[in-house]
């Protein structure tokens, strides 16, 4: 039996110069990070940035090309089953067994961890309650909505009472109500001391759930810190959004120098990054430019993300 | 959610140790539970197939064939000659089906292999668990077929019950290499239909199922020699009729089937790991 040998206080997950290569492509290109117990850690990045590949390596289901990786004091390549026994995993794509009933999906999944039927019977009921699916216990999985399936997948990942939960885009494709219910469930787990590692495309989700995150692009870490730190470092406090009309935006923007820290022209609007959006707006009006619409908002993680990873579409 | 801490599970290292030891059985249980979705089909085919086969071939055809003075089927009636081969054939065909579409289902369509893949189980255990579940299905199917054979009076030897493991062995000898092949396919472009039409069906017809292999033209007899179905058919006749072949040839049948099954299993485990751990 291989037990965890993690020293007290050491990170539950640490990666050092992690590399994963597929053919000539470096999907992950020298990533390093450490996650202490109980932290909620996010990986942000556009499609193809290497987030899921990193998650697969942490989950012990993909062999790394180079670098060091340590989960609970264990190497996932050498002690894959032992590492995975510590983890709960919510995959990007649901893979519930639709031939089985809802409760049966939990029971059979728990068997993979060698858990006793008596434990699983009790645990399945607890998790159905946790996922607000008590009424669906005997339902067929294919009769569930997308949000219910996602909640069931999360419930399934908790069957072994994991201390680390890996969530790969947990709320993609869900409606706002379902997302908020899931955030609530995840926040409760965080309160219980579960370490959350998640990838997401949603900046509001990252801001809600993550204590700390890394922005990944082309397999490399572009920035690291708490959401507030990243916003402070890579953006102004506020953003002024102005619309002058698509045919005028570029021409006007060229004459707005000095009204903010930075100006960005998009096809439909001009963004003025400033610590005081109202002052900037007054200054712009003072120069004789009167936008069709204007909006002052707080800078968000999305501004940081787009600045670091660019606005060009990635498929 | 319940207030306070949820129920505590066993230590992760205990989970990992149990999974290392019993993981294949855990997945076998999953597969068997999944089979309940088509349990009616399993029951109907397990009972219906032998009844249809034995009535049409063994009784209907036998009533004509056995009247012919030139007909020679190992010195026994046509029913006793054909019945063990029909059992083995049905086992091989069932195994072929269970090792193609459900494998693709596990990797691609419903992706159910990827649920246990992130647990302490390893891909080789998924392959082994799948094989064991199909083995149990074949065991039930062959047992039902055998009992119906008994009802038809189609067995002549006290060792006839051995037709059940022979049926399972022949099924696995054909099924496990198919499983390994299915694990390498990224997209199902009718390969499985082709296998059924151009491999399974010809083997069914040309593996000495309905007549002795020796009555076929010499140039076609090689089909039987390489066919696990022919080796299974001959072993089946050995146990239900009695010895009709030299001992060395019986040994060849056993070794050939066991070797194919072992090769298929090893290849399948390799392909599962290659596909899932990339």
Interface residues (C-beta under 8 A of the other chain):
Chain A: X1 X2 X3 X4 X22 X59 X61 X62 X63 X72 X79 X80 X81 X82 X84 X85 X86 X87 X89 X91 X93 X95 X96 X97 X98 X99 X100 X104 X108 X109 X111 X112 X113 X114 X115 X119 X122 X123 X126 X127 X129 X130 X156 X158 X159 X160 X161 X185 X188 X192
Chain B: X1 X2 X5 X6 X7 X8 X9 X10 X11 X12 X13 X14 X15 X16 X17 X18 X19 X20 X22 X23 X26 X27 X29 X30 X33 X34 X36 X37 X110 X111 X112 X114 X115 X116 X117 X118 X119 X120 X121 X122 X276 X277 X278
